[in-house]
């Protein structure tokens, strides 16, 4: 017999069985402290082998009766003819299961000390404890982060409350915060009288900006009176609305061309106009329509310096037309 044939037919199968059995048993042994249920895996595999053997015996006894359910089941486990225990694959599988079952019981008996290998080798026990410790630390971190979430929310709420306490009513007006100003009036306090902040608040273009103006009208504001013309220079670059910025650039360019003064803008030439002019500058058509319904006149003239013509809201609308 050639050495290669001997190794293929005898040594290789034995090595395969030993390696597979020891590997499976070693994995179960290493995981014994945290996964005792894995021992039942070996029970299930052993039960599967026993069930297959029982089916084989039943098939041998009923082979004369033709096609039966046991014969059909076995046909899926091995190629005919049988019996099952003569199949090399099932022999290897059965031996692996038996060895893993035996070693698994030894490991289970030493589960409290980390399994058979860990109890005999302190270095393996240390590695096992380290890996399990990492898992516990991860769980602890998750639990800690979960417990911190409500505290972070509470801190954010406290910060928000402190910011609200440090802000003045005119700051809320600049944000167009109608609900806050409504509560302010309900508490018996006066509304902030700052036309620049009112223009900034309207420029937020909140849906309740009409209620904000109506509340100011109910508290004595005459919306027909002139207000400062929007200027990002005066407001310290607090205008963030892109249509407003685009229209201001267009009107400033017109004012420089009209006056031949390279460093001025519309707000320098025409210092004050009505809210309707602001609505056109802000490209806020709903507000413009609402103001006209309240009686504002698009043809109302306002004096302007350095140009030979008065300005009206209608002029502003025409200058901004595409």
C-alpha positions in Angstrom: 0.0 0.0 0.0 1.3 3.4 -0.9 2.0 5.9 1.8 -0.3 8.5 0.1 -3.2 5.9 0.0 -2.6 5.0 3.7 -2.6 8.7 4.7 -5.8 9.4 2.6 -7.7 6.3 3.9 -6.6 6.2 7.5 -4.6 9.2 8.8 -6.7 12.0 7.2 -10.1 10.8 8.4 -8.7 10.3 12.0 -7.2 13.8 12.0 -10.4 15.3 10.6 -12.5 13.6 13.3 -10.1 14.6 16.1 -9.7 18.2 14.9 -13.5 18.7 14.4 -14.3 17.2 17.8 -11.7 19.1 19.7 -12.6 22.4 18.0 -16.3 22.0 18.7 -15.7 21.0 22.3 -13.2 23.8 22.8 -15.6 26.4 21.6 -18.3 25.1 23.9 -15.9 25.0 26.8 -14.6 28.5 26.3 -18.2 29.9 26.1 -19.4 27.8 29.0 -19.6 30.7 31.6 -21.7 32.9 29.4 -23.5 30.5 27.1 -24.5 27.4 29.0 -27.3 26.7 26.6 -24.7 25.7 24.0 -24.3 22.4 25.8 -27.8 21.6 24.6 -26.5 22.0 21.0 -24.5 18.8 21.5 -27.6 17.1 22.9 -29.6 18.2 19.8 -26.9 16.9 17.5 -26.6 13.6 19.4 -30.4 13.3 19.2 -30.3 13.9 15.5 -27.8 11.0 15.0 -29.9 8.7 17.2 -33.1 9.6 15.3 -31.3 8.9 12.0 -30.2 5.5 13.2 -33.7 4.7 14.4 -35.0 5.6 11.0 -32.4 3.4 9.4 -33.5 0.4 11.5 -37.1 1.1 10.7 -36.2 1.3 7.0 -34.4 -2.0 7.1 -37.4 -3.7 8.6 -40.0 -2.2 6.2 -37.9 -2.3 3.0 -40.1 -5.0 1.7 -43.2 -2.8 1.9 -41.9 -0.4 -0.7 -42.0 3.4 -0.4 -42.4 4.6 3.2 -41.9 8.0 4.9 -38.8 6.7 6.7 -37.2 5.7 3.4 -38.0 9.1 1.9 -36.5 10.8 4.9 -33.3 8.7 4.7 -33.0 9.4 1.0 -32.4 13.0 1.9 -29.6 12.1 4.4 -27.6 9.6 2.4 -27.5 8.0 -1.0 -29.0 4.6 -1.3 -28.3 1.8 -0.6 -27.8 2.0 3.2 -27.5 1.4 6.0 -26.7 4.9 7.4 -24.0 3.8 9.8 -21.9 2.6 6.9 -21.8 6.1 5.3 -18.3 7.6 6.0 -19.8 11.1 6.4 -22.3 10.0 9.0 -19.6 8.0 10.8 -17.5 11.1 11.1 -20.5 13.2 12.1 -21.5 10.6 14.7 -18.0 10.4 16.2 -17.7 14.2 16.4 -21.1 14.5 18.1 -20.2 11.8 20.6 -16.8 13.3 21.4 -18.3 16.8 21.7 -21.1 15.5 23.9 -18.6 13.8 26.3 -16.2 16.8 26.4 -19.2 19.1 26.7 -20.3 17.4 29.9 -16.8 17.7 31.3 -16.9 21.4 30.4 -20.3 21.9 31.9 -19.1 20.4 35.2 -16.4 23.0 35.3 -18.6 25.9 34.1 -18.3 27.8 37.4 -14.6 28.1 37.0 -14.7 29.0 33.3 -14.8 25.5 31.8 -12.3 22.6 31.7 -9.6 24.4 29.7 -9.9 27.7 31.7 -9.8 25.9 35.0 -6.6 24.1 34.1 -4.9 27.0 32.3 -4.9 30.4 34.1 -3.7 32.2 31.0 -6.8 31.0 29.1 -9.0 32.0 32.1 -7.5 35.5 31.9 -8.3 35.9 28.2 -11.8 34.6 28.9 -12.3 37.0 31.7 -11.0 39.9 29.6 -13.4 39.2 26.7 -16.3 38.7 29.1 -15.3 41.9 30.9 -15.3 43.8 27.6 -18.8 42.6 27.0 -19.9 43.7 30.5 -18.2 47.1 30.1 -20.0 47.5 26.8 -23.4 46.8 28.4 -22.5 49.1 31.3 -21.6 51.9 28.9 -24.9 51.4 27.0 -26.8 51.5 30.3 -24.9 54.6 31.4 -25.5 56.4 28.1 -29.2 55.5 28.3 -29.4 56.9 31.9 -27.6 60.1 30.8 -30.1 60.9 28.0 -32.8 62.2 30.4 -30.2 64.3 32.2 -28.9 65.8 29.0 -32.5 66.6 28.0 -33.0 68.3 31.4 -29.8 70.3 31.0 -30.8 71.4 27.5 -34.2 72.5 28.9 -32.4 74.4 31.7 -30.1 76.1 29.2 -33.1 77.0 27.1 -34.8 78.5 30.2 -31.7 80.4 31.2 -31.4 81.8 27.6 -35.0 82.9 27.8 -34.4 84.6 31.1 -31.3 86.5 29.8 -33.1 87.7 26.6 -35.0 90.9 26.6 -38.5 91.3 25.1 -37.0 93.2 22.1 -35.0 90.0 21.3 -38.2 88.0 21.2 -39.6 90.7 18.9 -36.7 90.4 16.6 -37.4 86.7 16.3 -41.1 87.3 15.6 -42.1 85.3 18.7 -45.8 86.2 18.7 -46.7 83.6 21.5 -44.1 85.1 23.9 -45.2 88.7 23.2 -48.9 87.6 23.6 -48.1 86.3 27.1 -46.2 89.5 27.8 -49.3 91.5 27.1 -51.5 89.1 29.0 -49.3 89.6 32.0 -49.9 93.3 31.9 -46.6 94.4 30.5 -46.1 96.7 27.5 -44.9 95.6 24.1 -41.3 96.6 23.1 -41.4 99.7 21.0 -38.5 99.2 18.6 -39.3 99.6 14.9 -36.0 98.0 13.8 -36.7 94.8 15.8 -40.3 94.8 14.5 -39.0 94.8 11.0 -36.6 91.9 11.9 -39.5 90.0 13.4 -41.6 90.4 10.3 -38.6 89.4 8.2 -38.7 85.9 9.9 -41.9 85.5 7.8 -43.6 83.4 10.4 -47.2 82.4 9.7 -48.3 84.4 12.8 -46.7 87.7 11.6 -50.2 89.0 10.8 -51.4 88.3 14.4 -48.2 90.0 15.6 -49.0 93.2 13.6 -52.7 93.0 14.7 -51.6 92.8 18.4 -49.4 95.9 17.9 -52.3 97.7 16.2 -54.5 96.8 19.2 -51.9 98.3 21.5 -51.7 101.7 19.7 -49.4 101.1 16.6 -50.4 103.1 13.5 -49.2 100.9 10.7 -49.5 103.9 8.3 -46.7 105.7 10.0 -43.3 105.6 8.3 -40.7 103.1 9.5 -37.0 102.8 8.8 -36.1 101.4 5.4 -34.4 98.0 5.8 -30.6 98.1 5.9 -28.3 95.3 6.8 -25.6 97.8 7.6 -27.8 99.4 10.3 -29.0 96.0 11.6 -25.5 94.6 11.9 -25.9 91.9 9.2 -28.8 90.3 11.1 -31.0 90.0 8.0 -30.9 86.3 6.9 -33.7 86.2 4.4 -32.2 85.7 0.9 -35.0 87.5 -1.1 -34.7 90.5 1.2 -30.9 90.6 0.8 -31.2 90.2 -3.0 -33.7 93.1 -3.2 -31.7 95.3 -0.9 -28.6 94.8 -3.2 -30.7 95.7 -6.2 -32.1 98.9 -4.6 -28.7 100.0 -3.2 -27.2 99.6 -6.7 -30.1 101.8 -8.1 -29.5 104.4 -5.4 -25.7 104.6 -6.2 -26.4 104.9 -9.9 -29.1 107.6 -9.4 -27.1 109.7 -7.0 -23.6 109.0 -8.5 -22.4 108.4 -4.9 -20.6 105.1 -4.7 -20.8 104.4 -1.0 -24.5 104.9 -0.2 -27.6 102.7 -0.3 -31.4 103.2 -0.4 -31.6 103.5 3.3 -29.3 106.5 3.2 -31.3 108.2 0.4 -34.8 107.3 1.6 -34.5 106.9 5.4 -38.2 106.2 6.2 -41.1 104.6 4.2 -44.1 102.6 5.2 -44.5 98.9 6.0 -45.8 98.3 2.5 -42.4 99.4 1.1 -40.8 96.9 3.5 -43.2 94.1 2.3 -42.1 94.7 -1.3 -38.4 94.8 -0.3 -38.8 91.5 1.6 -40.7 90.0 -1.3 -43.5 89.2 1.1 -46.6 89.4 -1.2 -49.1 88.0 1.4 -48.0 90.7 3.8 -48.2 93.4 1.1 -51.8 92.3 0.2 -52.8 92.3 3.9 -51.4 95.8 4.4 -53.2 97.2 1.4 -56.4 95.7 2.9 -55.6 97.6 6.1 -55.6 100.8 4.1 -52.0 101.4 3.2 -51.7 103.4 -0.1 -49.0 102.2 -2.6 -48.9 105.7 -4.0 -48.1 107.4 -0.7 -45.0 109.6 -1.4 -42.0 109.9 0.9 -39.2 112.4 0.5 -35.7 111.2 -0.4 -32.4 113.0 -0.5 -30.1 113.4 -3.5 -32.7 112.4 -6.0 -35.2 114.7 -7.8 -38.2 112.5 -7.1 -40.2 111.3 -4.1 -40.4 107.5 -3.5 -43.5 105.4 -3.1 -44.1 101.8 -2.3 -45.2 101.5 -5.9 -41.8 102.8 -7.1 -40.0 100.2 -5.0 -42.2 97.5 -6.4 -41.4 98.7 -10.0 -37.7 98.9 -9.3 -37.7 95.3 -8.1 -39.8 93.9 -10.9 -38.0 91.3 -13.0 
